[in-house]
């Protein structure tokens, strides 16, 4: 079950994943999720929810993911 993320975090996930894809075709899911979580610490979202969103978007874009 996917926990809904705020629009702000969802946009941040998309922007960050696309930036990572321009650097490499492999996305480190938890490092990327932690980076996003720190930027939005006030929203108090657990890293696993952000990581699930990062992994989903990265795989939809056709890149490899690492955990």
C-alpha positions as CSV (number, residue, x, y, z in Angstrom):
1,X,0.0,0.0,0.0
2,X,1.5,3.3,-1.1
3,X,1.2,6.2,1.5
4,X,0.3,9.4,-0.3
5,X,3.1,11.9,-0.3
6,X,2.6,15.7,-0.4
7,X,2.7,17.4,-3.8
8,X,5.9,19.1,-2.7
9,X,7.7,15.8,-2.0
10,X,6.3,14.2,-5.1
11,X,7.7,17.0,-7.3
12,X,11.0,16.8,-5.4
13,X,11.2,13.1,-6.1
14,X,10.6,13.6,-9.8
15,X,13.1,16.4,-10.0
16,X,15.8,14.6,-8.0
17,X,15.4,11.3,-9.8
18,X,15.6,13.0,-13.2
19,X,18.7,14.9,-12.1
20,X,20.3,11.6,-10.9
21,X,19.4,10.0,-14.3
22,X,21.2,12.7,-16.1
23,X,24.3,11.8,-14.1
24,X,24.0,8.0,-14.2
25,X,21.6,5.3,-15.3
26,X,21.7,3.8,-11.8
27,X,19.8,5.4,-8.9
28,X,20.7,4.7,-5.3
29,X,17.2,4.6,-3.9
30,X,17.9,5.1,-0.2
31,X,20.6,7.7,-0.7
32,X,18.2,9.7,-2.9
33,X,15.3,9.2,-0.5
34,X,17.4,10.4,2.4
35,X,18.5,13.5,0.5
36,X,14.8,14.3,-0.2
37,X,13.7,13.5,3.4
38,X,16.3,15.9,4.8
39,X,15.1,18.7,2.6
40,X,11.6,18.1,3.8
41,X,12.2,17.1,7.4
42,X,9.4,19.3,8.7
43,X,6.8,17.1,6.9
44,X,8.0,14.1,9.0
45,X,7.7,11.5,6.3
46,X,9.4,8.1,6.8
47,X,12.2,7.3,4.4
48,X,10.5,4.0,3.2
49,X,7.6,5.9,1.7
50,X,9.9,8.3,-0.2
51,X,12.2,5.4,-1.2
52,X,9.2,3.5,-2.7
53,X,8.3,6.5,-4.8
54,X,11.9,7.0,-5.9
55,X,12.2,3.3,-6.9
56,X,8.9,3.4,-8.8
57,X,9.8,6.5,-10.8
58,X,13.3,5.3,-11.5
59,X,12.1,1.9,-12.8
60,X,9.5,3.6,-14.9
61,X,12.2,5.7,-16.5
62,X,14.0,2.5,-17.4
63,X,17.1,2.8,-15.2
64,X,18.6,0.4,-12.7
65,X,18.1,0.9,-9.0
66,X,20.3,-0.1,-6.1
67,X,19.3,-0.2,-2.5
